[in-house]
Amino acid sequence: MKPVEWQTCECSSKRGFADRRSAEKALGRAQAKRDRSAERQRVRRGIAREHRIYRCDHEMYHLTKQSRRDYLGAAA
């Protein structure tokens, strides 16, 4: 499987994806990897899982574990 191309973003040391499609692809792969890990451990409780993507001020996309509900609550 070919990895999704990413760059270090200027806003932080996070992985940044150039376009939304690449970020969505990386999100799907990250979720699948976490799910496989949970299956091997036979427990899903406590597994941190990326939930969504967002666009930063530097026009890059990032993955985050923060849910949309938590994000909207913090922004309000």
PyMOL Python script that loads the backbone (N, CA, C, O; Angstrom):
from pymol import cmd

cmd.read_pdbstr("""\
ATOM      1  N   MET A   1       0.850  -1.169   0.000  1.00  0.00           N
ATOM      2  CA  MET A   1       0.000   0.000   0.000  1.00  0.00           C
ATOM      3  C   MET A   1       0.903   1.242   0.000  1.00  0.00           C
ATOM      4  O   MET A   1       1.821   1.356   0.813  1.00  0.00           O
ATOM      5  N   LYS A   2       0.634   2.142  -0.900  1.00  0.00           N
ATOM      6  CA  LYS A   2       1.418   3.363  -1.022  1.00  0.00           C
ATOM      7  C   LYS A   2       0.986   4.371   0.049  1.00  0.00           C
ATOM      8  O   LYS A   2      -0.208   4.622   0.211  1.00  0.00           O
ATOM      9  N   PRO A   3       1.945   4.948   0.781  1.00  0.00           N
ATOM     10  CA  PRO A   3       1.579   5.915   1.823  1.00  0.00           C
ATOM     11  C   PRO A   3       1.058   7.233   1.232  1.00  0.00           C
ATOM     12  O   PRO A   3       1.369   7.592   0.096  1.00  0.00           O
ATOM     13  N   VAL A   4       0.268   7.929   2.027  1.00  0.00           N
ATOM     14  CA  VAL A   4      -0.263   9.227   1.611  1.00  0.00           C
ATOM     15  C   VAL A   4       0.834  10.279   1.806  1.00  0.00           C
ATOM     16  O   VAL A   4       1.474  10.334   2.856  1.00  0.00           O
ATOM     17  N   GLU A   5       1.037  11.097   0.797  1.00  0.00           N
ATOM     18  CA  GLU A   5       2.076  12.121   0.858  1.00  0.00           C
ATOM     19  C   GLU A   5       1.691  13.233   1.826  1.00  0.00           C
ATOM     20  O   GLU A   5       0.557  13.710   1.812  1.00  0.00           O
ATOM     21  N   TRP A   6       2.635  13.643   2.666  1.00  0.00           N
ATOM     22  CA  TRP A   6       2.396  14.716   3.634  1.00  0.00           C
ATOM     23  C   TRP A   6       3.649  15.553   3.794  1.00  0.00           C
ATOM     24  O   TRP A   6       4.743  15.152   3.398  1.00  0.00           O
ATOM     25  N   GLN A   7       3.461  16.738   4.390  1.00  0.00           N
ATOM     26  CA  GLN A   7       4.567  17.653   4.662  1.00  0.00           C
ATOM     27  C   GLN A   7       4.402  18.170   6.086  1.00  0.00           C
ATOM     28  O   GLN A   7       3.297  18.163   6.630  1.00  0.00           O
ATOM     29  N   THR A   8       5.495  18.616   6.686  1.00  0.00           N
ATOM     30  CA  THR A   8       5.392  19.268   7.982  1.00  0.00           C
ATOM     31  C   THR A   8       4.831  20.662   7.754  1.00  0.00           C
ATOM     32  O   THR A   8       5.342  21.414   6.924  1.00  0.00           O
ATOM     33  N   CYS A   9       3.781  21.008   8.488  1.00  0.00           N
ATOM     34  CA  CYS A   9       3.109  22.294   8.310  1.00  0.00           C
ATOM     35  C   CYS A   9       3.836  23.393   9.082  1.00  0.00           C
ATOM     36  O   CYS A   9       4.488  23.129  10.092  1.00  0.00           O
ATOM     37  N   GLU A  10       3.718  24.612   8.598  1.00  0.00           N
ATOM     38  CA  GLU A  10       4.340  25.768   9.259  1.00  0.00           C
ATOM     39  C   GLU A  10       3.662  26.115  10.580  1.00  0.00           C
ATOM     40  O   GLU A  10       4.287  26.726  11.447  1.00  0.00           O
ATOM     41  N   CYS A  11       2.390  25.737  10.749  1.00  0.00           N
ATOM     42  CA  CYS A  11       1.665  26.102  11.965  1.00  0.00           C
ATOM     43  C   CYS A  11       2.138  25.306  13.179  1.00  0.00           C
ATOM     44  O   CYS A  11       1.978  25.755  14.315  1.00  0.00           O
ATOM     45  N   SER A  12       2.712  24.143  12.951  1.00  0.00           N
ATOM     46  CA  SER A  12       3.214  23.301  14.046  1.00  0.00           C
ATOM     47  C   SER A  12       4.053  22.180  13.447  1.00  0.00           C
ATOM     48  O   SER A  12       4.406  22.216  12.268  1.00  0.00           O
ATOM     49  N   SER A  13       4.360  21.208  14.255  1.00  0.00           N
ATOM     50  CA  SER A  13       5.127  20.074  13.741  1.00  0.00           C
ATOM     51  C   SER A  13       4.206  18.936  13.315  1.00  0.00           C
ATOM     52  O   SER A  13       4.636  17.785  13.236  1.00  0.00           O
ATOM     53  N   LYS A  14       2.954  19.249  13.044  1.00  0.00           N
ATOM     54  CA  LYS A  14       1.977  18.244  12.636  1.00  0.00           C
ATOM     55  C   LYS A  14       2.142  17.895  11.163  1.00  0.00           C
ATOM     56  O   LYS A  14       2.708  18.663  10.385  1.00  0.00           O
ATOM     57  N   ARG A  15       1.642  16.731  10.800  1.00  0.00           N
ATOM     58  CA  ARG A  15       1.602  16.351   9.392  1.00  0.00           C
ATOM     59  C   ARG A  15       0.534  17.183   8.704  1.00  0.00           C
ATOM     60  O   ARG A  15      -0.590  17.298   9.190  1.00  0.00           O
ATOM     61  N   GLY A  16       0.892  17.754   7.584  1.00  0.00           N
ATOM     62  CA  GLY A  16      -0.053  18.539   6.812  1.00  0.00           C
ATOM     63  C   GLY A  16      -0.259  17.907   5.448  1.00  0.00           C
ATOM     64  O   GLY A  16       0.692  17.452   4.812  1.00  0.00           O
ATOM     65  N   PHE A  17      -1.496  17.882   5.009  1.00  0.00           N
ATOM     66  CA  PHE A  17      -1.838  17.320   3.706  1.00  0.00           C
ATOM     67  C   PHE A  17      -2.248  18.458   2.779  1.00  0.00           C
ATOM     68  O   PHE A  17      -2.969  19.371   3.181  1.00  0.00           O
ATOM     69  N   ALA A  18      -1.786  18.393   1.550  1.00  0.00           N
ATOM     70  CA  ALA A  18      -1.975  19.489   0.603  1.00  0.00           C
ATOM     71  C   ALA A  18      -3.430  19.671   0.187  1.00  0.00           C
ATOM     72  O   ALA A  18      -3.870  20.801  -0.025  1.00  0.00           O
ATOM     73  N   ASP A  19      -4.180  18.590   0.066  1.00  0.00           N
ATOM     74  CA  ASP A  19      -5.572  18.725  -0.361  1.00  0.00           C
ATOM     75  C   ASP A  19      -6.491  17.851   0.499  1.00  0.00           C
ATOM     76  O   ASP A  19      -6.042  16.955   1.213  1.00  0.00           O
ATOM     77  N   ARG A  20      -7.769  18.140   0.405  1.00  0.00           N
ATOM     78  CA  ARG A  20      -8.763  17.461   1.230  1.00  0.00           C
ATOM     79  C   ARG A  20      -8.815  15.961   0.941  1.00  0.00           C
ATOM     80  O   ARG A  20      -8.971  15.153   1.857  1.00  0.00           O
ATOM     81  N   ARG A  21      -8.684  15.599  -0.318  1.00  0.00           N
ATOM     82  CA  ARG A  21      -8.738  14.183  -0.696  1.00  0.00           C
ATOM     83  C   ARG A  21      -7.618  13.394  -0.024  1.00  0.00           C
ATOM     84  O   ARG A  21      -7.858  12.301   0.489  1.00  0.00           O
ATOM     85  N   SER A  22      -6.406  13.928  -0.020  1.00  0.00           N
ATOM     86  CA  SER A  22      -5.276  13.250   0.626  1.00  0.00           C
ATOM     87  C   SER A  22      -5.522  13.115   2.128  1.00  0.00           C
ATOM     88  O   SER A  22      -5.217  12.079   2.719  1.00  0.00           O
ATOM     89  N   ALA A  23      -6.067  14.148   2.734  1.00  0.00           N
ATOM     90  CA  ALA A  23      -6.348  14.111   4.172  1.00  0.00           C
ATOM     91  C   ALA A  23      -7.429  13.072   4.486  1.00  0.00           C
ATOM     92  O   ALA A  23      -7.321  12.352   5.479  1.00  0.00           O
ATOM     93  N   GLU A  24      -8.463  12.989   3.656  1.00  0.00           N
ATOM     94  CA  GLU A  24      -9.522  12.009   3.871  1.00  0.00           C
ATOM     95  C   GLU A  24      -8.982  10.591   3.718  1.00  0.00           C
ATOM     96  O   GLU A  24      -9.364   9.690   4.464  1.00  0.00           O
ATOM     97  N   LYS A  25      -8.106  10.403   2.760  1.00  0.00           N
ATOM     98  CA  LYS A  25      -7.484   9.100   2.551  1.00  0.00           C
ATOM     99  C   LYS A  25      -6.631   8.726   3.767  1.00  0.00           C
ATOM    100  O   LYS A  25      -6.685   7.588   4.235  1.00  0.00           O
ATOM    101  N   ALA A  26      -5.852   9.667   4.274  1.00  0.00           N
ATOM    102  CA  ALA A  26      -5.021   9.425   5.452  1.00  0.00           C
ATOM    103  C   ALA A  26      -5.892   9.154   6.679  1.00  0.00           C
ATOM    104  O   ALA A  26      -5.544   8.316   7.511  1.00  0.00           O
ATOM    105  N   LEU A  27      -7.019   9.854   6.796  1.00  0.00           N
ATOM    106  CA  LEU A  27      -7.935   9.635   7.914  1.00  0.00           C
ATOM    107  C   LEU A  27      -8.483   8.212   7.885  1.00  0.00           C
ATOM    108  O   LEU A  27      -8.517   7.535   8.912  1.00  0.00           O
ATOM    109  N   GLY A  28      -8.902   7.769   6.732  1.00  0.00           N
ATOM    110  CA  GLY A  28      -9.415   6.402   6.596  1.00  0.00           C
ATOM    111  C   GLY A  28      -8.367   5.368   6.960  1.00  0.00           C
ATOM    112  O   GLY A  28      -8.670   4.382   7.633  1.00  0.00           O
ATOM    113  N   ARG A  29      -7.148   5.586   6.524  1.00  0.00           N
ATOM    114  CA  ARG A  29      -6.069   4.645   6.839  1.00  0.00           C
ATOM    115  C   ARG A  29      -5.739   4.665   8.330  1.00  0.00           C
ATOM    116  O   ARG A  29      -5.492   3.616   8.924  1.00  0.00           O
ATOM    117  N   ALA A  30      -5.733   5.839   8.930  1.00  0.00           N
ATOM    118  CA  ALA A  30      -5.444   5.950  10.360  1.00  0.00           C
ATOM    119  C   ALA A  30      -6.529   5.251  11.179  1.00  0.00           C
ATOM    120  O   ALA A  30      -6.225   4.555  12.148  1.00  0.00           O
ATOM    121  N   GLN A  31      -7.789   5.434  10.793  1.00  0.00           N
ATOM    122  CA  GLN A  31      -8.881   4.783  11.507  1.00  0.00           C
ATOM    123  C   GLN A  31      -8.791   3.269  11.372  1.00  0.00           C
ATOM    124  O   GLN A  31      -9.005   2.546  12.345  1.00  0.00           O
ATOM    125  N   ALA A  32      -8.479   2.791  10.185  1.00  0.00           N
ATOM    126  CA  ALA A  32      -8.348   1.349   9.965  1.00  0.00           C
ATOM    127  C   ALA A  32      -7.194   0.782  10.790  1.00  0.00           C
ATOM    128  O   ALA A  32      -7.302  -0.310  11.348  1.00  0.00           O
ATOM    129  N   LYS A  33      -6.104   1.517  10.866  1.00  0.00           N
ATOM    130  CA  LYS A  33      -4.956   1.061  11.642  1.00  0.00           C
ATOM    131  C   LYS A  33      -5.314   0.958  13.128  1.00  0.00           C
ATOM    132  O   LYS A  33      -4.944  -0.009  13.794  1.00  0.00           O
ATOM    133  N   ARG A  34      -6.034   1.957  13.643  1.00  0.00           N
ATOM    134  CA  ARG A  34      -6.446   1.931  15.053  1.00  0.00           C
ATOM    135  C   ARG A  34      -7.416   0.784  15.309  1.00  0.00           C
ATOM    136  O   ARG A  34      -7.343   0.123  16.345  1.00  0.00           O
ATOM    137  N   ASP A  35      -8.330   0.546  14.359  1.00  0.00           N
ATOM    138  CA  ASP A  35      -9.294  -0.544  14.513  1.00  0.00           C
ATOM    139  C   ASP A  35      -8.592  -1.902  14.528  1.00  0.00           C
ATOM    140  O   ASP A  35      -8.936  -2.769  15.332  1.00  0.00           O
ATOM    141  N   ARG A  36      -7.616  -2.089  13.647  1.00  0.00           N
ATOM    142  CA  ARG A  36      -6.861  -3.344  13.627  1.00  0.00           C
ATOM    143  C   ARG A  36      -6.102  -3.542  14.939  1.00  0.00           C
ATOM    144  O   ARG A  36      -6.033  -4.651  15.469  1.00  0.00           O
ATOM    145  N   SER A  37      -5.540  -2.463  15.446  1.00  0.00           N
ATOM    146  CA  SER A  37      -4.816  -2.519  16.720  1.00  0.00           C
ATOM    147  C   SER A  37      -5.755  -2.922  17.856  1.00  0.00           C
ATOM    148  O   SER A  37      -5.391  -3.729  18.711  1.00  0.00           O
ATOM    149  N   ALA A  38      -6.946  -2.364  17.862  1.00  0.00           N
ATOM    150  CA  ALA A  38      -7.933  -2.682  18.902  1.00  0.00           C
ATOM    151  C   ALA A  38      -8.373  -4.142  18.789  1.00  0.00           C
ATOM    152  O   ALA A  38      -8.561  -4.812  19.804  1.00  0.00           O
ATOM    153  N   GLU A  39      -8.535  -4.629  17.574  1.00  0.00           N
ATOM    154  CA  GLU A  39      -8.925  -6.024  17.376  1.00  0.00           C
ATOM    155  C   GLU A  39      -7.845  -6.973  17.901  1.00  0.00           C
ATOM    156  O   GLU A  39      -8.158  -7.993  18.516  1.00  0.00           O
ATOM    157  N   ARG A  40      -6.582  -6.641  17.660  1.00  0.00           N
ATOM    158  CA  ARG A  40      -5.482  -7.477  18.150  1.00  0.00           C
ATOM    159  C   ARG A  40      -5.458  -7.510  19.674  1.00  0.00           C
ATOM    160  O   ARG A  40      -5.193  -8.546  20.283  1.00  0.00           O
ATOM    161  N   GLN A  41      -5.741  -6.349  20.283  1.00  0.00           N
ATOM    162  CA  GLN A  41      -5.722  -6.267  21.748  1.00  0.00           C
ATOM    163  C   GLN A  41      -7.027  -6.774  22.367  1.00  0.00           C
ATOM    164  O   GLN A  41      -7.113  -6.970  23.579  1.00  0.00           O
ATOM    165  N   ARG A  42      -8.026  -6.981  21.534  1.00  0.00           N
ATOM    166  CA  ARG A  42      -9.352  -7.452  21.957  1.00  0.00           C
ATOM    167  C   ARG A  42     -10.044  -6.495  22.917  1.00  0.00           C
ATOM    168  O   ARG A  42     -10.838  -6.908  23.762  1.00  0.00           O
ATOM    169  N   VAL A  43      -9.730  -5.210  22.775  1.00  0.00           N
ATOM    170  CA  VAL A  43     -10.392  -4.193  23.594  1.00  0.00           C
ATOM    171  C   VAL A  43     -10.415  -2.889  22.799  1.00  0.00           C
ATOM    172  O   VAL A  43      -9.420  -2.521  22.175  1.00  0.00           O
ATOM    173  N   ARG A  44     -11.527  -2.205  22.823  1.00  0.00           N
ATOM    174  CA  ARG A  44     -11.635  -0.928  22.109  1.00  0.00           C
ATOM    175  C   ARG A  44     -11.600   0.262  23.072  1.00  0.00           C
ATOM    176  O   ARG A  44     -11.379   1.397  22.651  1.00  0.00           O
ATOM    177  N   ARG A  45     -11.814   0.006  24.335  1.00  0.00           N
ATOM    178  CA  ARG A  45     -11.834   1.076  25.320  1.00  0.00           C
ATOM    179  C   ARG A  45     -10.438   1.685  25.449  1.00  0.00           C
ATOM    180  O   ARG A  45      -9.450   0.964  25.589  1.00  0.00           O
ATOM    181  N   GLY A  46     -10.364   3.001  25.400  1.00  0.00           N
ATOM    182  CA  GLY A  46      -9.095   3.683  25.570  1.00  0.00           C
ATOM    183  C   GLY A  46      -8.287   3.870  24.298  1.00  0.00           C
ATOM    184  O   GLY A  46      -7.203   4.451  24.336  1.00  0.00           O
ATOM    185  N   ILE A  47      -8.793   3.390  23.176  1.00  0.00           N
ATOM    186  CA  ILE A  47      -8.076   3.552  21.909  1.00  0.00           C
ATOM    187  C   ILE A  47      -8.384   4.950  21.363  1.00  0.00           C
ATOM    188  O   ILE A  47      -9.536   5.278  21.077  1.00  0.00           O
ATOM    189  N   ALA A  48      -7.347   5.754  21.227  1.00  0.00           N
ATOM    190  CA  ALA A  48      -7.518   7.099  20.656  1.00  0.00           C
ATOM    191  C   ALA A  48      -7.643   6.944  19.147  1.00  0.00           C
ATOM    192  O   ALA A  48      -6.834   6.258  18.523  1.00  0.00           O
ATOM    193  N   ARG A  49      -8.650   7.574  18.560  1.00  0.00           N
ATOM    194  CA  ARG A  49      -8.940   7.402  17.137  1.00  0.00           C
ATOM    195  C   ARG A  49      -9.200   8.756  16.508  1.00  0.00           C
ATOM    196  O   ARG A  49      -9.958   9.559  17.052  1.00  0.00           O
ATOM    197  N   GLU A  50      -8.584   9.015  15.374  1.00  0.00           N
ATOM    198  CA  GLU A  50      -8.815  10.258  14.660  1.00  0.00           C
ATOM    199  C   GLU A  50     -10.249  10.275  14.133  1.00  0.00           C
ATOM    200  O   GLU A  50     -10.730   9.281  13.588  1.00  0.00           O
ATOM    201  N   HIS A  51     -10.932  11.419  14.300  1.00  0.00           N
ATOM    202  CA  HIS A  51     -12.336  11.502  13.921  1.00  0.00           C
ATOM    203  C   HIS A  51     -12.606  12.378  12.707  1.00  0.00           C
ATOM    204  O   HIS A  51     -13.546  12.119  11.955  1.00  0.00           O
ATOM    205  N   ARG A  52     -11.806  13.395  12.510  1.00  0.00           N
ATOM    206  CA  ARG A  52     -12.128  14.347  11.450  1.00  0.00           C
ATOM    207  C   ARG A  52     -10.870  15.044  10.952  1.00  0.00           C
ATOM    208  O   ARG A  52      -9.780  14.868  11.496  1.00  0.00           O
ATOM    209  N   ILE A  53     -11.050  15.833   9.910  1.00  0.00           N
ATOM    210  CA  ILE A  53      -9.958  16.649   9.379  1.00  0.00           C
ATOM    211  C   ILE A  53     -10.354  18.114   9.499  1.00  0.00           C
ATOM    212  O   ILE A  53     -11.537  18.445   9.584  1.00  0.00           O
ATOM    213  N   TYR A  54      -9.367  18.971   9.503  1.00  0.00           N
ATOM    214  CA  TYR A  54      -9.638  20.409   9.513  1.00  0.00           C
ATOM    215  C   TYR A  54      -8.569  21.120   8.706  1.00  0.00           C
ATOM    216  O   TYR A  54      -7.485  20.585   8.476  1.00  0.00           O
ATOM    217  N   ARG A  55      -8.886  22.319   8.284  1.00  0.00           N
ATOM    218  CA  ARG A  55      -7.964  23.127   7.499  1.00  0.00           C
ATOM    219  C   ARG A  55      -7.378  24.226   8.383  1.00  0.00           C
ATOM    220  O   ARG A  55      -8.113  24.938   9.067  1.00  0.00           O
ATOM    221  N   CYS A  56      -6.072  24.356   8.364  1.00  0.00           N
ATOM    222  CA  CYS A  56      -5.417  25.363   9.208  1.00  0.00           C
ATOM    223  C   CYS A  56      -5.252  26.680   8.440  1.00  0.00           C
ATOM    224  O   CYS A  56      -5.627  26.783   7.272  1.00  0.00           O
ATOM    225  N   ASP A  57      -4.695  27.663   9.107  1.00  0.00           N
ATOM    226  CA  ASP A  57      -4.492  28.984   8.506  1.00  0.00           C
ATOM    227  C   ASP A  57      -3.449  28.982   7.396  1.00  0.00           C
ATOM    228  O   ASP A  57      -3.378  29.927   6.611  1.00  0.00           O
ATOM    229  N   HIS A  58      -2.647  27.940   7.324  1.00  0.00           N
ATOM    230  CA  HIS A  58      -1.592  27.840   6.315  1.00  0.00           C
ATOM    231  C   HIS A  58      -2.033  27.022   5.101  1.00  0.00           C
ATOM    232  O   HIS A  58      -1.201  26.555   4.323  1.00  0.00           O
ATOM    233  N   GLU A  59      -3.358  26.852   4.947  1.00  0.00           N
ATOM    234  CA  GLU A  59      -3.949  26.170   3.789  1.00  0.00           C
ATOM    235  C   GLU A  59      -3.585  24.688   3.707  1.00  0.00           C
ATOM    236  O   GLU A  59      -3.557  24.116   2.618  1.00  0.00           O
ATOM    237  N   MET A  60      -3.307  24.066   4.849  1.00  0.00           N
ATOM    238  CA  MET A  60      -3.018  22.635   4.891  1.00  0.00           C
ATOM    239  C   MET A  60      -4.136  21.947   5.682  1.00  0.00           C
ATOM    240  O   MET A  60      -4.838  22.587   6.464  1.00  0.00           O
ATOM    241  N   TYR A  61      -4.289  20.655   5.471  1.00  0.00           N
ATOM    242  CA  TYR A  61      -5.289  19.862   6.188  1.00  0.00           C
ATOM    243  C   TYR A  61      -4.590  18.971   7.207  1.00  0.00           C
ATOM    244  O   TYR A  61      -3.509  18.443   6.947  1.00  0.00           O
ATOM    245  N   HIS A  62      -5.225  18.809   8.381  1.00  0.00           N
ATOM    246  CA  HIS A  62      -4.678  17.998   9.464  1.00  0.00           C
ATOM    247  C   HIS A  62      -5.738  17.027   9.964  1.00  0.00           C
ATOM    248  O   HIS A  62      -6.936  17.248   9.785  1.00  0.00           O
ATOM    249  N   LEU A  63      -5.277  15.943  10.598  1.00  0.00           N
ATOM    250  CA  LEU A  63      -6.172  14.992  11.262  1.00  0.00           C
ATOM    251  C   LEU A  63      -6.262  15.378  12.733  1.00  0.00           C
ATOM    252  O   LEU A  63      -5.297  15.880  13.309  1.00  0.00           O
ATOM    253  N   THR A  64      -7.418  15.144  13.333  1.00  0.00           N
ATOM    254  CA  THR A  64      -7.568  15.425  14.761  1.00  0.00           C
ATOM    255  C   THR A  64      -8.460  14.379  15.420  1.00  0.00           C
ATOM    256  O   THR A  64      -9.356  13.813  14.794  1.00  0.00           O
ATOM    257  N   LYS A  65      -8.192  14.142  16.685  1.00  0.00           N
ATOM    258  CA  LYS A  65      -8.981  13.206  17.478  1.00  0.00           C
ATOM    259  C   LYS A  65     -10.165  13.904  18.132  1.00  0.00           C
ATOM    260  O   LYS A  65     -11.060  13.245  18.661  1.00  0.00           O
ATOM    261  N   GLN A  66     -10.177  15.225  18.100  1.00  0.00           N
ATOM    262  CA  GLN A  66     -11.250  16.006  18.719  1.00  0.00           C
ATOM    263  C   GLN A  66     -12.523  15.873  17.893  1.00  0.00           C
ATOM    264  O   GLN A  66     -12.494  16.051  16.675  1.00  0.00           O
ATOM    265  N   SER A  67     -13.629  15.564  18.538  1.00  0.00           N
ATOM    266  CA  SER A  67     -14.895  15.426  17.833  1.00  0.00           C
ATOM    267  C   SER A  67     -15.420  16.801  17.417  1.00  0.00           C
ATOM    268  O   SER A  67     -15.011  17.822  17.968  1.00  0.00           O
ATOM    269  N   ARG A  68     -16.315  16.815  16.454  1.00  0.00           N
ATOM    270  CA  ARG A  68     -16.904  18.081  15.995  1.00  0.00           C
ATOM    271  C   ARG A  68     -17.694  18.736  17.121  1.00  0.00           C
ATOM    272  O   ARG A  68     -17.688  19.960  17.246  1.00  0.00           O
ATOM    273  N   ARG A  69     -18.372  17.941  17.941  1.00  0.00           N
ATOM    274  CA  ARG A  69     -19.157  18.482  19.055  1.00  0.00           C
ATOM    275  C   ARG A  69     -18.247  19.198  20.057  1.00  0.00           C
ATOM    276  O   ARG A  69     -18.559  20.301  20.505  1.00  0.00           O
ATOM    277  N   ASP A  70     -17.129  18.572  20.406  1.00  0.00           N
ATOM    278  CA  ASP A  70     -16.190  19.206  21.348  1.00  0.00           C
ATOM    279  C   ASP A  70     -15.596  20.471  20.744  1.00  0.00           C
ATOM    280  O   ASP A  70     -15.421  21.473  21.436  1.00  0.00           O
ATOM    281  N   TYR A  71     -15.288  20.422  19.457  1.00  0.00           N
ATOM    282  CA  TYR A  71     -14.712  21.583  18.784  1.00  0.00           C
ATOM    283  C   TYR A  71     -15.695  22.753  18.763  1.00  0.00           C
ATOM    284  O   TYR A  71     -15.320  23.888  19.061  1.00  0.00           O
ATOM    285  N   LEU A  72     -16.942  22.480  18.414  1.00  0.00           N
ATOM    286  CA  LEU A  72     -17.956  23.535  18.371  1.00  0.00           C
ATOM    287  C   LEU A  72     -18.263  24.071  19.756  1.00  0.00           C
ATOM    288  O   LEU A  72     -18.554  25.257  19.904  1.00  0.00           O
ATOM    289  N   GLY A  73     -18.204  23.219  20.778  1.00  0.00           N
ATOM    290  CA  GLY A  73     -18.412  23.672  22.160  1.00  0.00           C
ATOM    291  C   GLY A  73     -17.294  24.569  22.639  1.00  0.00           C
ATOM    292  O   GLY A  73     -17.544  25.542  23.350  1.00  0.00           O
ATOM    293  N   ALA A  74     -16.072  24.262  22.264  1.00  0.00           N
ATOM    294  CA  ALA A  74     -14.913  25.078  22.664  1.00  0.00           C
ATOM    295  C   ALA A  74     -14.886  26.398  21.902  1.00  0.00           C
ATOM    296  O   ALA A  74     -14.443  27.412  22.440  1.00  0.00           O
ATOM    297  N   ALA A  75     -15.355  26.396  20.657  1.00  0.00           N
ATOM    298  CA  ALA A  75     -15.341  27.601  19.837  1.00  0.00           C
ATOM    299  C   ALA A  75     -16.430  28.598  20.268  1.00  0.00           C
ATOM    300  O   ALA A  75     -16.302  29.800  20.040  1.00  0.00           O
ATOM    301  N   ALA A  76     -17.485  28.094  20.885  1.00  0.00           N
ATOM    302  CA  ALA A  76     -18.610  28.962  21.275  1.00  0.00           C
ATOM    303  C   ALA A  76     -18.354  29.768  22.503  1.00  0.00           C
ATOM    304  O   ALA A  76     -19.218  30.533  22.931  1.00  0.00           O
TER     305      ALA A  76
END
""", "prot")
cmd.dss("prot")
cmd.show_as("cartoon", "prot")
cmd.util.cbc("prot")
cmd.orient("prot")
